[in-house]
Amino acid sequence: IDRWVGQFDPNVARTVRRTSRVVAGFNVVVVDIRGTYSGMAQQPEADWALIGAVIETPGNAHFFKLTGPSKSVEATRAELDALLATIRPR
């Protein structure tokens, strides 16, 4: 999560929203970051967003991330939430 936050303007660290929940017995942390994005060695992009999820499972963590213009990322939030709701142990 810190790496994701570091891909944005340093001022966004104060405004990152983190929520936690349990899905099928697994801890899930969801972060919402908005601001000027400069990750992935590209030119800085203003008004971008990242919604990421970290699912803690025994032995490994699993990461899901949406990054792009704020409007586009927000439009896919419900789909990410629906995906996270399908998590089940093997």
C-alpha positions as CSV (number, residue, x, y, z in Angstrom):
1,I,0.0,0.0,0.0
2,D,2.8,2.4,0.8
3,R,4.3,1.8,-2.7
4,W,0.9,2.7,-4.2
5,V,0.7,5.8,-2.2
6,G,4.3,6.7,-3.2
7,Q,3.2,6.7,-6.9
8,F,1.2,9.9,-6.2
9,D,2.1,13.4,-5.3
10,P,3.5,13.4,-1.7
11,N,0.6,15.5,-0.5
12,V,-2.0,12.8,-1.1
13,A,-0.6,10.7,1.8
14,R,-2.8,12.7,4.2
15,T,-6.0,12.0,2.2
16,V,-5.7,8.3,1.5
17,R,-8.8,6.4,2.6
18,R,-8.3,2.9,4.0
19,T,-11.1,0.6,4.9
20,S,-10.9,-2.9,6.3
21,R,-13.4,-5.7,6.2
22,V,-13.5,-9.5,6.5
23,V,-14.7,-11.5,3.5
24,A,-15.1,-15.3,3.9
25,G,-12.7,-15.1,6.9
26,F,-10.0,-13.2,5.1
27,N,-8.9,-9.7,6.0
28,V,-9.3,-7.3,3.1
29,V,-7.9,-3.8,3.1
30,V,-9.2,-1.4,0.4
31,V,-7.4,1.9,-0.3
32,D,-8.6,4.9,-2.3
33,I,-6.0,7.3,-3.5
34,R,-6.6,10.4,-5.6
35,G,-4.3,13.1,-6.9
36,T,-1.5,13.5,-9.4
37,Y,-0.2,10.1,-10.4
38,S,3.4,9.6,-11.5
39,G,3.9,5.9,-11.0
40,M,5.0,3.3,-13.6
41,A,7.6,5.8,-15.1
42,Q,5.2,8.0,-16.9
43,Q,4.5,11.7,-17.1
44,P,2.5,13.0,-14.1
45,E,-1.2,12.8,-14.6
46,A,-3.5,15.1,-12.7
47,D,-6.9,14.0,-11.3
48,W,-6.1,10.3,-11.3
49,A,-7.1,7.7,-8.8
50,L,-6.1,4.3,-7.6
51,I,-8.4,1.9,-5.8
52,G,-6.5,-1.1,-4.5
53,A,-7.3,-4.1,-2.4
54,V,-5.0,-6.4,-0.4
55,I,-6.5,-9.8,0.6
56,E,-4.5,-11.5,3.4
57,T,-4.5,-15.2,3.0
58,P,-2.4,-17.8,4.7
59,G,1.1,-17.8,3.2
60,N,0.4,-15.0,0.6
61,A,-1.3,-11.7,0.1
62,H,-3.3,-11.1,-3.1
63,F,-3.4,-7.6,-4.7
64,F,-6.0,-6.0,-6.9
65,K,-5.5,-2.5,-8.3
66,L,-7.4,-0.1,-10.6
67,T,-5.5,3.0,-11.7
68,G,-6.5,5.7,-14.2
69,P,-8.4,8.9,-14.6
70,S,-10.5,9.5,-11.5
71,K,-13.8,9.3,-13.4
72,S,-12.9,6.0,-15.0
73,V,-11.7,4.4,-11.8
74,E,-14.8,5.5,-9.8
75,A,-17.0,4.1,-12.6
76,T,-15.5,0.6,-11.9
77,R,-15.7,0.7,-8.1
78,A,-18.9,-1.4,-7.9
79,E,-17.3,-4.1,-10.1
80,L,-14.2,-4.3,-7.8
81,D,-16.5,-4.5,-4.8
82,A,-18.5,-7.3,-6.5
83,L,-15.2,-9.2,-7.3
84,L,-14.0,-8.9,-3.7
85,A,-17.4,-10.3,-2.4
86,T,-16.7,-13.5,-4.4
87,I,-13.6,-14.4,-2.4
88,R,-13.8,-17.9,-1.0
89,P,-11.3,-20.3,0.6
90,R,-10.2,-23.3,-1.5
